[in-house]
Amino acid sequence: MRVLGKKVLIKPIKKEKTTSGLILPESSSDNTKAEVILVGEKASIIKQGDIVKHHMNRGVSYDYLGDACLFINEDDIIAIL
């Protein structure tokens, strides 16, 4: 698959660990951390494999190779972690 423009396909990271090693359930985290799976040809900063924080409730859901992913605009990414 080829992603167009400044779009980015991300896979949300569902489980987060606290500094003490506890795994938080999905409902207690803001769920805005994700791994970049595919990057459009006009995306300038984001690279495949980056871990990013993004705006919540943005993007289009897409099932990619059996994983629940999101298409978002590069501008919806807040930070590369």
HTML snippet that shows the backbone in 3Dmol.js (N, CA, C, O; Angstrom):
<script src="https://3Dmol.org/build/3Dmol-min.js"></script>
<div id="view" style="width:600px;height:400px;position:relative"></div>
<script>
const pdb = `
ATOM      1  N   MET A   1       0.839  -1.166   0.000  1.00  0.00           N
ATOM      2  CA  MET A   1       0.000   0.000   0.000  1.00  0.00           C
ATOM      3  C   MET A   1       0.887   1.234   0.000  1.00  0.00           C
ATOM      4  O   MET A   1       1.959   1.245   0.605  1.00  0.00           O
ATOM      5  N   ARG A   2       0.430   2.267  -0.683  1.00  0.00           N
ATOM      6  CA  ARG A   2       1.152   3.535  -0.760  1.00  0.00           C
ATOM      7  C   ARG A   2       0.285   4.624  -0.142  1.00  0.00           C
ATOM      8  O   ARG A   2      -0.847   4.835  -0.577  1.00  0.00           O
ATOM      9  N   VAL A   3       0.794   5.303   0.848  1.00  0.00           N
ATOM     10  CA  VAL A   3       0.079   6.394   1.505  1.00  0.00           C
ATOM     11  C   VAL A   3       0.388   7.684   0.738  1.00  0.00           C
ATOM     12  O   VAL A   3       1.536   7.947   0.381  1.00  0.00           O
ATOM     13  N   LEU A   4      -0.645   8.475   0.495  1.00  0.00           N
ATOM     14  CA  LEU A   4      -0.478   9.669  -0.324  1.00  0.00           C
ATOM     15  C   LEU A   4      -0.358  10.937   0.507  1.00  0.00           C
ATOM     16  O   LEU A   4      -0.818  10.996   1.647  1.00  0.00           O
ATOM     17  N   GLY A   5       0.264  11.945  -0.079  1.00  0.00           N
ATOM     18  CA  GLY A   5       0.342  13.268   0.521  1.00  0.00           C
ATOM     19  C   GLY A   5       1.041  13.297   1.868  1.00  0.00           C
ATOM     20  O   GLY A   5       2.060  12.637   2.074  1.00  0.00           O
ATOM     21  N   LYS A   6       0.465  14.084   2.793  1.00  0.00           N
ATOM     22  CA  LYS A   6       1.040  14.236   4.130  1.00  0.00           C
ATOM     23  C   LYS A   6       0.336  13.336   5.136  1.00  0.00           C
ATOM     24  O   LYS A   6       0.360  13.611   6.335  1.00  0.00           O
ATOM     25  N   LYS A   7      -0.290  12.264   4.660  1.00  0.00           N
ATOM     26  CA  LYS A   7      -0.971  11.327   5.546  1.00  0.00           C
ATOM     27  C   LYS A   7       0.036  10.355   6.160  1.00  0.00           C
ATOM     28  O   LYS A   7       1.080  10.060   5.578  1.00  0.00           O
ATOM     29  N   VAL A   8      -0.311   9.867   7.354  1.00  0.00           N
ATOM     30  CA  VAL A   8       0.523   8.917   8.081  1.00  0.00           C
ATOM     31  C   VAL A   8      -0.388   7.822   8.620  1.00  0.00           C
ATOM     32  O   VAL A   8      -1.449   8.118   9.170  1.00  0.00           O
ATOM     33  N   LEU A   9       0.010   6.566   8.470  1.00  0.00           N
ATOM     34  CA  LEU A   9      -0.731   5.446   9.054  1.00  0.00           C
ATOM     35  C   LEU A   9      -0.057   5.089  10.370  1.00  0.00           C
ATOM     36  O   LEU A   9       1.131   4.770  10.406  1.00  0.00           O
ATOM     37  N   ILE A  10      -0.833   5.147  11.456  1.00  0.00           N
ATOM     38  CA  ILE A  10      -0.280   4.860  12.779  1.00  0.00           C
ATOM     39  C   ILE A  10      -1.032   3.725  13.441  1.00  0.00           C
ATOM     40  O   ILE A  10      -2.219   3.516  13.187  1.00  0.00           O
ATOM     41  N   LYS A  11      -0.329   2.989  14.297  1.00  0.00           N
ATOM     42  CA  LYS A  11      -0.942   1.920  15.093  1.00  0.00           C
ATOM     43  C   LYS A  11      -0.875   2.337  16.552  1.00  0.00           C
ATOM     44  O   LYS A  11       0.211   2.434  17.123  1.00  0.00           O
ATOM     45  N   PRO A  12      -2.042   2.587  17.163  1.00  0.00           N
ATOM     46  CA  PRO A  12      -2.048   3.007  18.567  1.00  0.00           C
ATOM     47  C   PRO A  12      -1.365   1.983  19.471  1.00  0.00           C
ATOM     48  O   PRO A  12      -1.499   0.773  19.285  1.00  0.00           O
ATOM     49  N   ILE A  13      -0.631   2.502  20.451  1.00  0.00           N
ATOM     50  CA  ILE A  13      -0.020   1.657  21.477  1.00  0.00           C
ATOM     51  C   ILE A  13      -1.017   1.626  22.621  1.00  0.00           C
ATOM     52  O   ILE A  13      -1.225   2.632  23.300  1.00  0.00           O
ATOM     53  N   LYS A  14      -1.626   0.481  22.831  1.00  0.00           N
ATOM     54  CA  LYS A  14      -2.763   0.375  23.739  1.00  0.00           C
ATOM     55  C   LYS A  14      -2.383   0.321  25.208  1.00  0.00           C
ATOM     56  O   LYS A  14      -3.076   0.909  26.038  1.00  0.00           O
ATOM     57  N   LYS A  15      -1.316  -0.360  25.550  1.00  0.00           N
ATOM     58  CA  LYS A  15      -0.966  -0.533  26.958  1.00  0.00           C
ATOM     59  C   LYS A  15       0.213   0.347  27.312  1.00  0.00           C
ATOM     60  O   LYS A  15       1.206   0.398  26.587  1.00  0.00           O
ATOM     61  N   GLU A  16       0.099   1.027  28.412  1.00  0.00           N
ATOM     62  CA  GLU A  16       1.196   1.857  28.892  1.00  0.00           C
ATOM     63  C   GLU A  16       1.658   1.348  30.246  1.00  0.00           C
ATOM     64  O   GLU A  16       0.855   0.883  31.055  1.00  0.00           O
ATOM     65  N   LYS A  17       2.952   1.440  30.482  1.00  0.00           N
ATOM     66  CA  LYS A  17       3.515   1.046  31.775  1.00  0.00           C
ATOM     67  C   LYS A  17       3.881   2.289  32.566  1.00  0.00           C
ATOM     68  O   LYS A  17       4.360   3.280  32.013  1.00  0.00           O
ATOM     69  N   THR A  18       3.650   2.220  33.859  1.00  0.00           N
ATOM     70  CA  THR A  18       4.095   3.299  34.736  1.00  0.00           C
ATOM     71  C   THR A  18       5.583   3.121  34.995  1.00  0.00           C
ATOM     72  O   THR A  18       6.158   2.100  34.618  1.00  0.00           O
ATOM     73  N   THR A  19       6.209   4.092  35.627  1.00  0.00           N
ATOM     74  CA  THR A  19       7.639   3.974  35.919  1.00  0.00           C
ATOM     75  C   THR A  19       7.928   2.830  36.882  1.00  0.00           C
ATOM     76  O   THR A  19       9.043   2.309  36.914  1.00  0.00           O
ATOM     77  N   SER A  20       6.914   2.433  37.675  1.00  0.00           N
ATOM     78  CA  SER A  20       7.121   1.316  38.598  1.00  0.00           C
ATOM     79  C   SER A  20       6.819  -0.037  37.946  1.00  0.00           C
ATOM     80  O   SER A  20       6.955  -1.077  38.591  1.00  0.00           O
ATOM     81  N   GLY A  21       6.406  -0.030  36.654  1.00  0.00           N
ATOM     82  CA  GLY A  21       6.194  -1.280  35.935  1.00  0.00           C
ATOM     83  C   GLY A  21       4.758  -1.744  35.854  1.00  0.00           C
ATOM     84  O   GLY A  21       4.488  -2.786  35.258  1.00  0.00           O
ATOM     85  N   LEU A  22       3.821  -1.001  36.439  1.00  0.00           N
ATOM     86  CA  LEU A  22       2.417  -1.388  36.357  1.00  0.00           C
ATOM     87  C   LEU A  22       1.881  -1.119  34.953  1.00  0.00           C
ATOM     88  O   LEU A  22       2.193  -0.090  34.354  1.00  0.00           O
ATOM     89  N   ILE A  23       1.076  -2.042  34.429  1.00  0.00           N
ATOM     90  CA  ILE A  23       0.463  -1.860  33.120  1.00  0.00           C
ATOM     91  C   ILE A  23      -0.917  -1.253  33.325  1.00  0.00           C
ATOM     92  O   ILE A  23      -1.761  -1.825  34.014  1.00  0.00           O
ATOM     93  N   LEU A  24      -1.141  -0.082  32.716  1.00  0.00           N
ATOM     94  CA  LEU A  24      -2.416   0.610  32.853  1.00  0.00           C
ATOM     95  C   LEU A  24      -3.403   0.088  31.815  1.00  0.00           C
ATOM     96  O   LEU A  24      -3.016  -0.140  30.669  1.00  0.00           O
ATOM     97  N   PRO A  25      -4.657  -0.104  32.182  1.00  0.00           N
ATOM     98  CA  PRO A  25      -5.659  -0.502  31.189  1.00  0.00           C
ATOM     99  C   PRO A  25      -5.920   0.641  30.216  1.00  0.00           C
ATOM    100  O   PRO A  25      -5.604   1.797  30.501  1.00  0.00           O
ATOM    101  N   GLU A  26      -6.508   0.302  29.045  1.00  0.00           N
ATOM    102  CA  GLU A  26      -6.748   1.290  28.001  1.00  0.00           C
ATOM    103  C   GLU A  26      -7.553   2.482  28.484  1.00  0.00           C
ATOM    104  O   GLU A  26      -7.256   3.614  28.103  1.00  0.00           O
ATOM    105  N   SER A  27      -8.558   2.262  29.306  1.00  0.00           N
ATOM    106  CA  SER A  27      -9.451   3.340  29.717  1.00  0.00           C
ATOM    107  C   SER A  27      -8.770   4.378  30.603  1.00  0.00           C
ATOM    108  O   SER A  27      -9.260   5.503  30.704  1.00  0.00           O
ATOM    109  N   SER A  28      -7.666   4.036  31.243  1.00  0.00           N
ATOM    110  CA  SER A  28      -7.015   5.003  32.128  1.00  0.00           C
ATOM    111  C   SER A  28      -5.950   5.835  31.420  1.00  0.00           C
ATOM    112  O   SER A  28      -5.430   6.785  32.006  1.00  0.00           O
ATOM    113  N   SER A  29      -5.621   5.509  30.200  1.00  0.00           N
ATOM    114  CA  SER A  29      -4.630   6.302  29.466  1.00  0.00           C
ATOM    115  C   SER A  29      -5.341   7.141  28.410  1.00  0.00           C
ATOM    116  O   SER A  29      -6.481   6.853  28.045  1.00  0.00           O
ATOM    117  N   ASP A  30      -4.670   8.171  27.925  1.00  0.00           N
ATOM    118  CA  ASP A  30      -5.309   9.027  26.928  1.00  0.00           C
ATOM    119  C   ASP A  30      -5.256   8.432  25.523  1.00  0.00           C
ATOM    120  O   ASP A  30      -5.878   8.970  24.607  1.00  0.00           O
ATOM    121  N   ASN A  31      -4.531   7.340  25.339  1.00  0.00           N
ATOM    122  CA  ASN A  31      -4.504   6.591  24.078  1.00  0.00           C
ATOM    123  C   ASN A  31      -4.058   7.433  22.884  1.00  0.00           C
ATOM    124  O   ASN A  31      -4.593   7.270  21.787  1.00  0.00           O
ATOM    125  N   THR A  32      -3.104   8.314  23.072  1.00  0.00           N
ATOM    126  CA  THR A  32      -2.631   9.143  21.973  1.00  0.00           C
ATOM    127  C   THR A  32      -1.178   8.847  21.599  1.00  0.00           C
ATOM    128  O   THR A  32      -0.529   9.651  20.930  1.00  0.00           O
ATOM    129  N   LYS A  33      -0.683   7.717  22.023  1.00  0.00           N
ATOM    130  CA  LYS A  33       0.676   7.282  21.692  1.00  0.00           C
ATOM    131  C   LYS A  33       0.550   6.209  20.619  1.00  0.00           C
ATOM    132  O   LYS A  33      -0.285   5.311  20.727  1.00  0.00           O
ATOM    133  N   ALA A  34       1.389   6.306  19.575  1.00  0.00           N
ATOM    134  CA  ALA A  34       1.267   5.356  18.470  1.00  0.00           C
ATOM    135  C   ALA A  34       2.604   5.145  17.775  1.00  0.00           C
ATOM    136  O   ALA A  34       3.529   5.950  17.890  1.00  0.00           O
ATOM    137  N   GLU A  35       2.670   4.036  17.053  1.00  0.00           N
ATOM    138  CA  GLU A  35       3.833   3.738  16.218  1.00  0.00           C
ATOM    139  C   GLU A  35       3.486   4.061  14.774  1.00  0.00           C
ATOM    140  O   GLU A  35       2.404   3.714  14.300  1.00  0.00           O
ATOM    141  N   VAL A  36       4.396   4.720  14.076  1.00  0.00           N
ATOM    142  CA  VAL A  36       4.183   5.060  12.676  1.00  0.00           C
ATOM    143  C   VAL A  36       4.447   3.816  11.825  1.00  0.00           C
ATOM    144  O   VAL A  36       5.530   3.233  11.877  1.00  0.00           O
ATOM    145  N   ILE A  37       3.443   3.421  11.044  1.00  0.00           N
ATOM    146  CA  ILE A  37       3.539   2.222  10.209  1.00  0.00           C
ATOM    147  C   ILE A  37       3.927   2.582   8.769  1.00  0.00           C
ATOM    148  O   ILE A  37       4.863   2.006   8.215  1.00  0.00           O
ATOM    149  N   LEU A  38       3.208   3.533   8.167  1.00  0.00           N
ATOM    150  CA  LEU A  38       3.491   3.979   6.804  1.00  0.00           C
ATOM    151  C   LEU A  38       3.424   5.492   6.739  1.00  0.00           C
ATOM    152  O   LEU A  38       2.691   6.121   7.501  1.00  0.00           O
ATOM    153  N   VAL A  39       4.194   6.082   5.822  1.00  0.00           N
ATOM    154  CA  VAL A  39       4.286   7.540   5.709  1.00  0.00           C
ATOM    155  C   VAL A  39       4.061   7.946   4.253  1.00  0.00           C
ATOM    156  O   VAL A  39       4.598   7.330   3.333  1.00  0.00           O
ATOM    157  N   GLY A  40       3.252   9.002   4.060  1.00  0.00           N
ATOM    158  CA  GLY A  40       3.025   9.537   2.723  1.00  0.00           C
ATOM    159  C   GLY A  40       4.267  10.197   2.161  1.00  0.00           C
ATOM    160  O   GLY A  40       5.162  10.598   2.905  1.00  0.00           O
ATOM    161  N   GLU A  41       4.317  10.309   0.816  1.00  0.00           N
ATOM    162  CA  GLU A  41       5.527  10.829   0.170  1.00  0.00           C
ATOM    163  C   GLU A  41       5.787  12.309   0.453  1.00  0.00           C
ATOM    164  O   GLU A  41       6.912  12.775   0.274  1.00  0.00           O
ATOM    165  N   LYS A  42       4.771  13.058   0.890  1.00  0.00           N
ATOM    166  CA  LYS A  42       4.979  14.481   1.187  1.00  0.00           C
ATOM    167  C   LYS A  42       5.174  14.766   2.676  1.00  0.00           C
ATOM    168  O   LYS A  42       5.360  15.920   3.063  1.00  0.00           O
ATOM    169  N   ALA A  43       5.132  13.729   3.513  1.00  0.00           N
ATOM    170  CA  ALA A  43       5.398  13.910   4.948  1.00  0.00           C
ATOM    171  C   ALA A  43       6.880  14.229   5.097  1.00  0.00           C
ATOM    172  O   ALA A  43       7.731  13.509   4.575  1.00  0.00           O
ATOM    173  N   SER A  44       7.184  15.307   5.809  1.00  0.00           N
ATOM    174  CA  SER A  44       8.563  15.793   5.812  1.00  0.00           C
ATOM    175  C   SER A  44       9.396  15.381   7.022  1.00  0.00           C
ATOM    176  O   SER A  44      10.613  15.236   6.900  1.00  0.00           O
ATOM    177  N   ILE A  45       8.775  15.188   8.184  1.00  0.00           N
ATOM    178  CA  ILE A  45       9.550  14.952   9.401  1.00  0.00           C
ATOM    179  C   ILE A  45       9.395  13.525   9.928  1.00  0.00           C
ATOM    180  O   ILE A  45      10.360  12.929  10.406  1.00  0.00           O
ATOM    181  N   ILE A  46       8.206  12.991   9.842  1.00  0.00           N
ATOM    182  CA  ILE A  46       7.880  11.681  10.413  1.00  0.00           C
ATOM    183  C   ILE A  46       8.468  10.568   9.558  1.00  0.00           C
ATOM    184  O   ILE A  46       8.455  10.628   8.328  1.00  0.00           O
ATOM    185  N   LYS A  47       8.993   9.533  10.253  1.00  0.00           N
ATOM    186  CA  LYS A  47       9.548   8.371   9.553  1.00  0.00           C
ATOM    187  C   LYS A  47       8.883   7.090  10.050  1.00  0.00           C
ATOM    188  O   LYS A  47       8.385   7.037  11.174  1.00  0.00           O
ATOM    189  N   GLN A  48       8.879   6.082   9.223  1.00  0.00           N
ATOM    190  CA  GLN A  48       8.349   4.778   9.605  1.00  0.00           C
ATOM    191  C   GLN A  48       9.102   4.278  10.838  1.00  0.00           C
ATOM    192  O   GLN A  48      10.330   4.345  10.896  1.00  0.00           O
ATOM    193  N   GLY A  49       8.343   3.771  11.834  1.00  0.00           N
ATOM    194  CA  GLY A  49       8.946   3.246  13.046  1.00  0.00           C
ATOM    195  C   GLY A  49       9.006   4.244  14.193  1.00  0.00           C
ATOM    196  O   GLY A  49       9.259   3.853  15.333  1.00  0.00           O
ATOM    197  N   ASP A  50       8.777   5.538  13.913  1.00  0.00           N
ATOM    198  CA  ASP A  50       8.760   6.542  14.980  1.00  0.00           C
ATOM    199  C   ASP A  50       7.626   6.254  15.955  1.00  0.00           C
ATOM    200  O   ASP A  50       6.580   5.738  15.562  1.00  0.00           O
ATOM    201  N   ILE A  51       7.832   6.585  17.217  1.00  0.00           N
ATOM    202  CA  ILE A  51       6.770   6.553  18.227  1.00  0.00           C
ATOM    203  C   ILE A  51       6.352   8.007  18.425  1.00  0.00           C
ATOM    204  O   ILE A  51       7.189   8.872  18.683  1.00  0.00           O
ATOM    205  N   VAL A  52       5.044   8.268  18.300  1.00  0.00           N
ATOM    206  CA  VAL A  52       4.555   9.644  18.309  1.00  0.00           C
ATOM    207  C   VAL A  52       3.384   9.825  19.267  1.00  0.00           C
ATOM    208  O   VAL A  52       2.718   8.861  19.645  1.00  0.00           O
ATOM    209  N   LYS A  53       3.145  11.085  19.655  1.00  0.00           N
ATOM    210  CA  LYS A  53       1.939  11.501  20.361  1.00  0.00           C
ATOM    211  C   LYS A  53       1.112  12.272  19.339  1.00  0.00           C
ATOM    212  O   LYS A  53       1.653  13.073  18.577  1.00  0.00           O
ATOM    213  N   HIS A  54      -0.206  12.030  19.322  1.00  0.00           N
ATOM    214  CA  HIS A  54      -1.062  12.702  18.345  1.00  0.00           C
ATOM    215  C   HIS A  54      -2.325  13.218  19.017  1.00  0.00           C
ATOM    216  O   HIS A  54      -2.664  12.818  20.131  1.00  0.00           O
ATOM    217  N   HIS A  55      -3.014  14.115  18.319  1.00  0.00           N
ATOM    218  CA  HIS A  55      -4.275  14.645  18.826  1.00  0.00           C
ATOM    219  C   HIS A  55      -5.302  13.522  18.917  1.00  0.00           C
ATOM    220  O   HIS A  55      -5.388  12.670  18.032  1.00  0.00           O
ATOM    221  N   MET A  56      -6.070  13.532  19.986  1.00  0.00           N
ATOM    222  CA  MET A  56      -7.097  12.512  20.197  1.00  0.00           C
ATOM    223  C   MET A  56      -8.296  12.762  19.273  1.00  0.00           C
ATOM    224  O   MET A  56      -8.587  13.904  18.917  1.00  0.00           O
ATOM    225  N   ASN A  57      -8.971  11.705  18.898  1.00  0.00           N
ATOM    226  CA  ASN A  57     -10.189  11.754  18.083  1.00  0.00           C
ATOM    227  C   ASN A  57      -9.978  12.369  16.706  1.00  0.00           C
ATOM    228  O   ASN A  57     -10.865  13.048  16.187  1.00  0.00           O
ATOM    229  N   ARG A  58      -8.844  12.143  16.126  1.00  0.00           N
ATOM    230  CA  ARG A  58      -8.583  12.593  14.762  1.00  0.00           C
ATOM    231  C   ARG A  58      -8.238  11.375  13.923  1.00  0.00           C
ATOM    232  O   ARG A  58      -7.713  10.392  14.445  1.00  0.00           O
ATOM    233  N   GLY A  59      -8.524  11.429  12.650  1.00  0.00           N
ATOM    234  CA  GLY A  59      -8.116  10.372  11.744  1.00  0.00           C
ATOM    235  C   GLY A  59      -9.237   9.460  11.314  1.00  0.00           C
ATOM    236  O   GLY A  59     -10.380   9.583  11.752  1.00  0.00           O
ATOM    237  N   VAL A  60      -8.872   8.537  10.437  1.00  0.00           N
ATOM    238  CA  VAL A  60      -9.791   7.572   9.848  1.00  0.00           C
ATOM    239  C   VAL A  60      -9.311   6.176  10.211  1.00  0.00           C
ATOM    240  O   VAL A  60      -8.157   5.825   9.968  1.00  0.00           O
ATOM    241  N   SER A  61     -10.205   5.377  10.795  1.00  0.00           N
ATOM    242  CA  SER A  61      -9.853   4.001  11.173  1.00  0.00           C
ATOM    243  C   SER A  61      -9.611   3.154   9.937  1.00  0.00           C
ATOM    244  O   SER A  61     -10.288   3.307   8.920  1.00  0.00           O
ATOM    245  N   TYR A  62      -8.627   2.248  10.038  1.00  0.00           N
ATOM    246  CA  TYR A  62      -8.304   1.352   8.927  1.00  0.00           C
ATOM    247  C   TYR A  62      -7.697   0.075   9.480  1.00  0.00           C
ATOM    248  O   TYR A  62      -6.825   0.122  10.347  1.00  0.00           O
ATOM    249  N   ASP A  63      -8.154  -1.064   8.984  1.00  0.00           N
ATOM    250  CA  ASP A  63      -7.613  -2.359   9.388  1.00  0.00           C
ATOM    251  C   ASP A  63      -6.459  -2.691   8.449  1.00  0.00           C
ATOM    252  O   ASP A  63      -6.675  -2.984   7.274  1.00  0.00           O
ATOM    253  N   TYR A  64      -5.243  -2.645   8.964  1.00  0.00           N
ATOM    254  CA  TYR A  64      -4.049  -2.902   8.159  1.00  0.00           C
ATOM    255  C   TYR A  64      -3.370  -4.167   8.659  1.00  0.00           C
ATOM    256  O   TYR A  64      -2.849  -4.201   9.774  1.00  0.00           O
ATOM    257  N   LEU A  65      -3.376  -5.198   7.839  1.00  0.00           N
ATOM    258  CA  LEU A  65      -2.768  -6.489   8.166  1.00  0.00           C
ATOM    259  C   LEU A  65      -3.273  -7.041   9.507  1.00  0.00           C
ATOM    260  O   LEU A  65      -2.509  -7.620  10.279  1.00  0.00           O
ATOM    261  N   GLY A  66      -4.562  -6.853   9.765  1.00  0.00           N
ATOM    262  CA  GLY A  66      -5.175  -7.369  10.983  1.00  0.00           C
ATOM    263  C   GLY A  66      -5.032  -6.486  12.203  1.00  0.00           C
ATOM    264  O   GLY A  66      -5.520  -6.842  13.275  1.00  0.00           O
ATOM    265  N   ASP A  67      -4.371  -5.337  12.070  1.00  0.00           N
ATOM    266  CA  ASP A  67      -4.200  -4.403  13.184  1.00  0.00           C
ATOM    267  C   ASP A  67      -5.110  -3.195  12.997  1.00  0.00           C
ATOM    268  O   ASP A  67      -5.254  -2.687  11.885  1.00  0.00           O
ATOM    269  N   ALA A  68      -5.723  -2.737  14.084  1.00  0.00           N
ATOM    270  CA  ALA A  68      -6.545  -1.524  14.048  1.00  0.00           C
ATOM    271  C   ALA A  68      -5.615  -0.317  13.999  1.00  0.00           C
ATOM    272  O   ALA A  68      -4.878  -0.058  14.950  1.00  0.00           O
ATOM    273  N   CYS A  69      -5.647   0.413  12.902  1.00  0.00           N
ATOM    274  CA  CYS A  69      -4.768   1.558  12.688  1.00  0.00           C
ATOM    275  C   CYS A  69      -5.589   2.801  12.385  1.00  0.00           C
ATOM    276  O   CYS A  69      -6.813   2.741  12.275  1.00  0.00           O
ATOM    277  N   LEU A  70      -4.901   3.925  12.251  1.00  0.00           N
ATOM    278  CA  LEU A  70      -5.532   5.204  11.918  1.00  0.00           C
ATOM    279  C   LEU A  70      -4.722   5.917  10.848  1.00  0.00           C
ATOM    280  O   LEU A  70      -3.492   5.933  10.893  1.00  0.00           O
ATOM    281  N   PHE A  71      -5.425   6.509   9.882  1.00  0.00           N
ATOM    282  CA  PHE A  71      -4.799   7.452   8.969  1.00  0.00           C
ATOM    283  C   PHE A  71      -4.984   8.825   9.589  1.00  0.00           C
ATOM    284  O   PHE A  71      -6.110   9.214   9.900  1.00  0.00           O
ATOM    285  N   ILE A  72      -3.892   9.571   9.775  1.00  0.00           N
ATOM    286  CA  ILE A  72      -3.979  10.935  10.276  1.00  0.00           C
ATOM    287  C   ILE A  72      -3.112  11.835   9.413  1.00  0.00           C
ATOM    288  O   ILE A  72      -2.265  11.357   8.657  1.00  0.00           O
ATOM    289  N   ASN A  73      -3.328  13.143   9.528  1.00  0.00           N
ATOM    290  CA  ASN A  73      -2.461  14.107   8.860  1.00  0.00           C
ATOM    291  C   ASN A  73      -1.181  14.269   9.663  1.00  0.00           C
ATOM    292  O   ASN A  73      -1.193  14.164  10.889  1.00  0.00           O
ATOM    293  N   GLU A  74      -0.098  14.521   8.983  1.00  0.00           N
ATOM    294  CA  GLU A  74       1.173  14.757   9.680  1.00  0.00           C
ATOM    295  C   GLU A  74       1.038  15.912  10.680  1.00  0.00           C
ATOM    296  O   GLU A  74       1.685  15.900  11.727  1.00  0.00           O
ATOM    297  N   ASP A  75       0.215  16.895  10.367  1.00  0.00           N
ATOM    298  CA  ASP A  75       0.014  18.053  11.247  1.00  0.00           C
ATOM    299  C   ASP A  75      -0.697  17.691  12.549  1.00  0.00           C
ATOM    300  O   ASP A  75      -0.646  18.461  13.508  1.00  0.00           O
ATOM    301  N   ASP A  76      -1.357  16.537  12.600  1.00  0.00           N
ATOM    302  CA  ASP A  76      -2.040  16.094  13.820  1.00  0.00           C
ATOM    303  C   ASP A  76      -1.086  15.420  14.811  1.00  0.00           C
ATOM    304  O   ASP A  76      -1.494  15.053  15.913  1.00  0.00           O
ATOM    305  N   ILE A  77       0.161  15.260  14.427  1.00  0.00           N
ATOM    306  CA  ILE A  77       1.165  14.682  15.333  1.00  0.00           C
ATOM    307  C   ILE A  77       1.757  15.804  16.173  1.00  0.00           C
ATOM    308  O   ILE A  77       2.229  16.810  15.645  1.00  0.00           O
ATOM    309  N   ILE A  78       1.725  15.615  17.488  1.00  0.00           N
ATOM    310  CA  ILE A  78       2.184  16.633  18.420  1.00  0.00           C
ATOM    311  C   ILE A  78       3.684  16.530  18.673  1.00  0.00           C
ATOM    312  O   ILE A  78       4.376  17.545  18.744  1.00  0.00           O
ATOM    313  N   ALA A  79       4.193  15.284  18.813  1.00  0.00           N
ATOM    314  CA  ALA A  79       5.605  15.097  19.155  1.00  0.00           C
ATOM    315  C   ALA A  79       6.099  13.732  18.710  1.00  0.00           C
ATOM    316  O   ALA A  79       5.333  12.771  18.641  1.00  0.00           O
ATOM    317  N   ILE A  80       7.377  13.659  18.412  1.00  0.00           N
ATOM    318  CA  ILE A  80       8.053  12.382  18.190  1.00  0.00           C
ATOM    319  C   ILE A  80       8.729  12.043  19.516  1.00  0.00           C
ATOM    320  O   ILE A  80       9.510  12.839  20.037  1.00  0.00           O
ATOM    321  N   LEU A  81       8.433  10.871  20.059  1.00  0.00           N
ATOM    322  CA  LEU A  81       8.974  10.502  21.360  1.00  0.00           C
ATOM    323  C   LEU A  81      10.289   9.754  21.231  1.00  0.00           C
ATOM    324  O   LEU A  81      10.882   9.369  22.238  1.00  0.00           O
TER     325      LEU A  81
END
`;
const viewer = $3Dmol.createViewer("view");
viewer.addModel(pdb, "pdb");
viewer.setStyle({}, {cartoon: {color: "spectrum"}});
viewer.zoomTo();
viewer.render();
</script>
